[in-house]
Amino acid sequence: MSRRGGAVGAVLALSFALVLTPPAQAATVTIANGVQFTDTAGHAVQAHGGGMVKVGAYYYWFGENRNPDNTFKAVSVYRSADLKAWEYRGDALTQSSAAELRTSDIERPKVIYNSTTHQFVMWMHKENGKDYNEARAAVAVSSTVDGKYDHQGSFRPLGNMSRDLTLFRDDDGTAYMISAARNNADLDVYRLSSDYRSVSALVHTLWPGSSREAPAMFKRDGTYFLLTSGATYWNPNQQKYATASSVAGPWSGLANVGNSTAFQSQTAYVLPVQGTQTTSYLYLGDRWAPATGGPVNSSKYVWLPLTFPSHTTMSMSWHQQVSIDTDTGVVTGK
């Protein structure tokens, strides 16, 4: 979701010369749905509730990696050129990164690139690992996408509770953080500061009292889409979306997408797959294991192509497999 012009592209090429080995040209790959992905070493991919950022030819996937008791272990990062072969790059943030992280819950890490500061900025939902009452946002930064991130601390944005969150970087470089507030009853949309490390203003409180969480925002052909789930703990529910011509609104009412359980998943992120032929939009969801008594780290992934019957409508159907060509941008269900 990052926008980079020629100058920024040159900076990134210089910044990541040591870590970016040019991959082989991506070919069409097929990904099975509702399974636990493995990395190139054969280990389970631990990137739950995560998000992606593309740098050069690679997609970088950040997500939750938990201890057996479901507390925070790390934000792990993987990279892939084709969205199937995921190479584990390390842990961007760990329990030892800061004192307040030693016993904690860290959920839904998202990363965006700041082309002015030349830093990658991560936002997360932070709890104390003992109860669910802190409702804070946390920030960490790094000069390299898959390096060690420097924890900047946690806080309540403008004094408001903040739980499930996402980031969105607009075409003009303005960044936004969207998070569940007031015990998940509301959804707050914040504009971030120019360095993306703090909140500068509350833009909206959307659909007060509607209990929406797990937000994912993206932009398609000038229309902003905001996809969310209901707040039913680990259990899947009906995903809904709204649209607007500006982040500032007005936003439409909520409309259903997918079936009543989002095919037993909850949204984590929507990834634009931009290629030479088209830009497709891929729903990335988690099929949470705690819903059936398992640990978070045994959760499975559900990836589905989103389709758009009109400029402001969206649909999502079940497919056992998804075909992805990152070169052309074509993503289809099989």
C-alpha positions as CSV (number, residue, x, y, z in Angstrom):
1,M,0.0,0.0,0.0
2,S,3.0,2.2,-0.1
3,R,3.4,4.8,-2.8
4,R,6.9,5.5,-4.0
5,G,8.1,7.8,-6.7
6,G,11.4,7.6,-8.5
7,A,13.3,9.4,-5.8
8,V,11.9,7.2,-3.0
9,G,12.5,4.1,-5.1
10,A,16.2,5.1,-5.4
11,V,16.4,5.5,-1.6
12,L,14.8,2.1,-1.0
13,A,17.1,0.5,-3.5
14,L,20.1,2.0,-1.7
15,S,18.7,1.2,1.8
16,F,18.0,-2.5,1.1
17,A,20.9,-3.4,-1.2
18,L,22.3,-5.7,1.5
19,V,19.0,-7.4,2.3
20,L,17.2,-7.7,-1.0
21,T,18.4,-10.4,-3.2
22,P,16.6,-10.2,-6.6
23,P,14.2,-13.1,-6.7
24,A,13.4,-15.2,-9.7
25,Q,10.5,-14.0,-11.8
26,A,7.3,-14.9,-10.0
27,A,5.0,-17.4,-11.7
28,T,1.4,-18.3,-11.1
29,V,1.1,-20.1,-7.8
30,T,-1.8,-21.9,-6.1
31,I,-2.5,-21.5,-2.4
32,A,-4.7,-23.9,-0.4
33,N,-7.3,-22.3,1.9
34,G,-8.0,-23.0,5.5
35,V,-4.6,-24.5,6.3
36,Q,-1.6,-23.5,8.3
37,F,1.1,-22.2,6.0
38,T,4.7,-23.3,6.2
39,D,7.8,-21.3,5.5
40,T,10.7,-22.3,3.2
41,A,12.3,-24.2,6.1
42,G,9.1,-26.2,6.7
43,H,8.1,-24.4,9.9
44,A,4.6,-23.0,10.5
45,V,4.2,-19.4,9.5
46,Q,3.4,-17.3,12.6
47,A,1.9,-14.1,11.2
48,H,-1.6,-14.0,12.7
49,G,-3.6,-10.8,12.7
50,G,-0.9,-9.4,10.5
51,G,-0.4,-7.1,7.5
52,M,1.9,-6.8,4.6
53,V,4.1,-4.1,3.0
54,K,5.8,-4.4,-0.4
55,V,9.4,-3.3,-0.8
56,G,11.0,-3.8,-4.2
57,A,10.1,-7.2,-5.5
58,Y,9.2,-8.7,-2.1
59,Y,6.1,-8.7,0.0
60,Y,6.9,-8.6,3.8
61,W,4.4,-10.2,6.1
62,F,4.3,-9.2,9.8
63,G,2.1,-10.9,12.3
64,E,1.6,-12.3,15.8
65,N,3.8,-15.1,17.1
66,R,2.5,-16.2,20.6
67,N,3.7,-18.2,23.5
68,P,1.9,-21.4,24.4
69,D,-0.3,-19.4,26.9
70,N,-1.2,-17.0,24.0
71,T,0.9,-14.1,25.4
72,F,3.2,-12.1,23.2
73,K,6.4,-13.8,22.0
74,A,7.3,-11.8,18.9
75,V,6.2,-10.0,15.8
76,S,7.7,-12.3,13.2
77,V,8.4,-11.2,9.6
78,Y,8.5,-13.2,6.4
79,R,9.1,-12.3,2.8
80,S,8.0,-13.7,-0.5
81,A,8.1,-12.7,-4.2
82,D,5.1,-14.8,-5.1
83,L,3.0,-14.8,-1.9
84,K,3.5,-18.6,-1.5
85,A,7.1,-19.3,-0.7
86,W,7.6,-17.4,2.6
87,E,11.1,-17.0,3.9
88,Y,11.4,-16.4,7.7
89,R,13.4,-13.2,8.1
90,G,13.4,-13.0,11.9
91,D,11.5,-11.4,14.7
92,A,11.0,-7.6,14.3
93,L,9.9,-7.2,17.9
94,T,10.2,-9.5,20.9
95,Q,9.5,-9.8,24.6
96,S,13.0,-8.5,25.3
97,S,12.6,-5.4,23.1
98,A,11.2,-3.3,26.0
99,A,10.3,-3.8,29.7
100,E,6.6,-3.4,29.0
101,L,6.6,-6.2,26.5
102,R,8.1,-8.9,28.7
103,T,4.6,-9.9,29.8
104,S,2.1,-8.6,27.3
105,D,-0.4,-9.2,24.5
106,I,0.5,-7.7,21.2
107,E,-2.1,-8.0,18.5
108,R,-2.6,-7.0,14.8
109,P,0.8,-5.5,14.0
110,K,0.8,-3.3,10.8
111,V,3.7,-1.6,9.1
112,I,3.9,1.3,6.7
113,Y,6.8,3.2,5.2
114,N,7.4,6.9,5.7
115,S,9.1,8.3,2.6
116,T,10.1,11.5,4.5
117,T,11.9,9.9,7.5
118,H,12.9,6.8,5.5
119,Q,11.6,4.6,8.3
120,F,9.2,1.7,8.6
121,V,6.6,2.4,11.3
122,M,4.8,-0.4,13.1
123,W,1.5,0.1,15.1
124,M,0.0,-2.6,17.3
125,H,-2.7,-3.2,19.9
126,K,-1.0,-3.7,23.4
127,E,-2.3,-5.3,26.6
128,N,-0.5,-6.2,29.8
129,G,-0.7,-10.0,29.3
130,K,-2.8,-10.4,32.4
131,D,-6.2,-8.8,31.6
132,Y,-7.7,-6.9,28.7
133,N,-8.1,-3.5,30.3
134,E,-5.2,-1.5,29.0
135,A,-6.5,-1.0,25.5
136,R,-3.4,0.8,24.3
137,A,-1.7,1.4,20.9
138,A,2.0,0.7,20.6
139,V,4.5,2.0,18.1
140,A,7.9,0.7,16.9
141,V,10.2,1.9,14.1
142,S,13.1,0.6,12.0
143,S,15.2,1.9,9.1
144,T,15.1,-1.5,7.4
145,V,11.9,-3.4,6.7
146,D,12.9,-6.7,8.2
147,G,15.3,-5.4,10.9
148,K,14.9,-5.1,14.6
149,Y,12.3,-2.5,15.5
150,D,12.8,0.1,18.2
151,H,9.9,0.1,20.6
152,Q,8.6,3.6,21.2
153,G,6.1,2.8,23.9
154,S,2.4,2.5,24.2
155,F,-0.5,4.9,24.9
156,R,-4.2,5.6,24.5
157,P,-4.7,7.8,21.4
158,L,-6.0,11.1,22.5
159,G,-7.0,9.3,25.8
160,N,-9.3,6.9,24.0
161,M,-9.3,3.1,24.3
162,S,-7.6,1.4,21.3
163,R,-7.8,-2.3,20.5
164,D,-8.0,-4.0,17.1
165,L,-6.3,-1.6,14.7
166,T,-5.0,-1.2,11.1
167,L,-3.0,1.4,9.2
168,F,-3.7,3.0,5.8
169,R,-1.3,5.2,3.8
170,D,-3.1,7.3,1.2
171,D,-1.7,8.3,-2.2
172,D,-0.6,11.7,-0.9
173,G,1.4,10.2,1.9
174,T,-1.1,11.0,4.6
175,A,-1.4,8.0,7.0
176,Y,-4.3,6.9,9.2
177,M,-4.8,4.5,12.1
178,I,-8.2,2.9,12.6
179,S,-9.0,1.2,15.9
180,A,-11.8,-0.2,18.0
181,A,-12.6,2.0,21.0
182,R,-15.0,2.2,23.9
183,N,-14.8,-1.5,24.7
184,N,-15.1,-2.2,21.0
185,A,-18.4,-0.4,20.7
186,D,-17.0,2.2,18.3
187,L,-14.5,2.5,15.5
188,D,-12.2,5.5,15.6
189,V,-10.3,6.9,12.5
190,Y,-7.2,8.9,13.3
191,R,-4.9,10.9,11.1
192,L,-1.3,10.3,12.0
193,S,1.5,12.8,12.5
194,S,3.9,13.5,9.6
195,D,6.4,10.9,11.0
196,Y,3.6,8.4,11.5
197,R,4.7,7.9,15.2
198,S,1.7,9.6,16.9
199,V,-1.9,10.6,16.4
200,S,-2.5,14.2,15.2
201,A,-6.3,14.2,15.1
202,L,-9.5,12.1,15.4
203,V,-11.1,12.2,12.0
204,H,-14.2,10.1,12.7
205,T,-16.0,7.9,15.2
206,L,-17.8,5.5,12.8
207,W,-21.0,3.8,13.5
208,P,-21.1,4.3,17.3
209,G,-22.4,1.4,19.3
210,S,-22.2,-1.0,16.3
211,S,-19.4,-3.1,17.9
212,R,-17.0,-3.4,14.9
213,E,-13.4,-4.6,15.1
214,A,-10.7,-6.2,12.9
215,P,-10.6,-3.2,10.5
216,A,-8.9,-3.2,7.1
217,M,-8.9,-0.2,4.8
218,F,-7.9,0.0,1.2
219,K,-8.5,2.2,-1.8
220,R,-9.7,1.1,-5.3
221,D,-10.2,3.4,-8.2
222,G,-10.7,6.4,-5.9
223,T,-13.2,4.7,-3.6
224,Y,-12.2,3.9,0.0
225,F,-13.3,0.6,1.4
226,L,-13.3,-0.2,5.2
227,L,-13.9,-3.9,6.0
228,T,-14.6,-5.0,9.6
229,S,-16.0,-7.9,11.6
230,G,-18.3,-8.0,14.5
231,A,-16.9,-8.3,18.1
232,T,-17.6,-11.9,19.0
233,Y,-14.3,-12.8,20.7
234,W,-12.5,-15.6,18.8
235,N,-15.7,-16.8,17.1
236,P,-16.2,-15.9,13.4
237,N,-19.1,-13.7,12.4
238,Q,-20.6,-11.6,9.5
239,Q,-18.0,-9.3,7.9
240,K,-19.3,-5.9,6.8
241,Y,-17.9,-3.1,4.7
242,A,-18.6,0.6,4.0
243,T,-17.3,3.0,1.3
244,A,-16.5,6.7,1.0
245,S,-15.0,9.0,-1.6
246,S,-12.7,10.4,1.1
247,V,-11.3,9.1,4.4
248,A,-13.0,12.3,5.8
249,G,-16.3,10.9,4.7
250,P,-19.2,10.7,4.6
251,W,-19.1,7.0,4.9
252,S,-21.9,4.7,3.7
253,G,-23.8,2.4,5.9
254,L,-22.5,-1.1,6.5
255,A,-23.2,-3.9,4.0
256,N,-22.6,-7.6,4.3
257,V,-19.8,-9.4,2.5
258,G,-19.1,-13.1,2.3
259,N,-21.2,-15.6,4.3
260,S,-22.3,-15.3,7.9
261,T,-19.0,-16.4,9.3
262,A,-16.6,-15.0,6.6
263,F,-16.0,-18.7,5.8
264,Q,-14.9,-19.2,9.4
265,S,-12.4,-16.4,9.4
266,Q,-11.8,-12.9,10.6
267,T,-10.2,-10.2,8.5
268,A,-6.6,-9.3,9.1
269,Y,-5.7,-7.3,6.0
270,V,-6.6,-6.5,2.4
271,L,-3.6,-6.7,0.1
272,P,-3.6,-4.9,-3.3
273,V,-1.6,-7.2,-5.7
274,Q,-0.5,-4.8,-8.4
275,G,0.9,-6.2,-11.6
276,T,1.4,-5.5,-15.3
277,Q,-2.2,-6.4,-16.3
278,T,-4.3,-5.4,-13.3
279,T,-4.5,-4.8,-9.6
280,S,-6.4,-7.4,-7.6
281,Y,-7.4,-7.2,-4.0
282,L,-6.8,-10.2,-1.7
283,Y,-8.6,-10.8,1.6
284,L,-6.3,-12.1,4.2
285,G,-8.1,-13.7,7.2
286,D,-7.4,-15.8,10.2
287,R,-9.3,-18.9,11.2
288,W,-8.7,-18.6,14.9
289,A,-7.8,-21.8,16.7
290,P,-9.0,-20.5,20.1
291,A,-12.5,-20.6,18.8
292,T,-12.2,-24.4,19.0
293,G,-10.0,-24.6,22.1
294,G,-6.5,-24.4,20.4
295,P,-3.7,-21.9,20.8
296,V,-3.4,-18.9,18.6
297,N,-0.2,-20.3,16.9
298,S,-2.2,-23.2,15.5
299,S,-4.7,-20.9,13.7
300,K,-5.1,-21.3,10.0
301,Y,-5.2,-18.8,7.1
302,V,-8.1,-18.0,4.7
303,W,-7.1,-15.9,1.6
304,L,-9.8,-15.0,-0.9
305,P,-10.0,-12.7,-3.9
306,L,-12.4,-9.8,-3.5
307,T,-14.6,-8.9,-6.5
308,F,-16.3,-5.6,-7.2
309,P,-19.7,-5.7,-9.0
310,S,-19.8,-1.9,-9.0
311,H,-17.6,1.0,-8.1
312,T,-18.9,0.9,-4.5
313,T,-19.8,-2.7,-3.9
314,M,-17.7,-5.7,-3.0
315,S,-18.3,-9.4,-2.8
316,M,-16.3,-12.4,-1.5
317,S,-16.9,-16.1,-2.3
318,W,-15.4,-19.3,-1.0
319,H,-12.7,-21.1,-3.0
320,Q,-10.7,-24.1,-1.9
321,Q,-7.7,-22.7,-3.6
322,V,-6.5,-19.3,-4.8
323,S,-4.3,-18.7,-7.9
324,I,-2.0,-15.7,-7.7
325,D,0.3,-14.2,-10.3
326,T,2.2,-11.3,-8.7
327,D,3.7,-10.3,-12.0
328,T,0.4,-9.7,-13.8
329,G,-1.6,-9.0,-10.6
330,V,-4.2,-11.6,-11.6
331,V,-5.8,-13.3,-8.5
332,T,-8.6,-15.9,-9.0
333,G,-10.4,-18.5,-7.0
334,K,-10.2,-22.2,-8.0
